[in-house]
Amino acid sequence: MDAFKAVIHDWAPLATFFLALAALLSSIAALSQLVLARRQFARTHRPELIVPFCEVAAPESGVGSTLGARFTVVNKGASEARILAVKAAILVTDPPDVGDYLLDIEVGDRVLASGERMASEVFADSETNAFVPVIRDTPIRCIGRIAYADANGRQRETGFSRVYDATGKRWVAEAGSQHDYAY
């Protein structure tokens, strides 16, 4: 009996060590599964930004007849979107590389939760404003891009294009525009 107690006494610390090691490895595996589950959720429930509204905006000073657009960005996706950049411009032409003409719009360090919206404004430069009263057949466009990142850090982009309807004095969606996209 004393021999049995001696063997158990010598192996007890070693067995306790292996039990503690198994518990640690199990905790690491559970944490790894939690991280994986969060990443998978972010992949399948991603943010999705849209620009559903664009209305005529007046400059704050109220001086002059500067043509402006106030556009609303909405996150209709299931998770939050971290806004990286917002760019837009009001253009008389549709240049091949419109990105060279887009102006940075300051929105700060902004995160849009699911269902949340934000509004931004862009105004035409003086050259474009000179064309507004006399243009008949050439469309005036408000074109913009919103770059954002999902919870996994994957960068995405949404583009929009609206055409100015001088008769109704409003911005309308441009059907089939190459500038309306999301990826």
Order of alpha helices (4+ residues) and beta strands (2+ residues): alpha-beta-beta-beta-beta-beta-beta-alpha-beta-beta-beta-beta
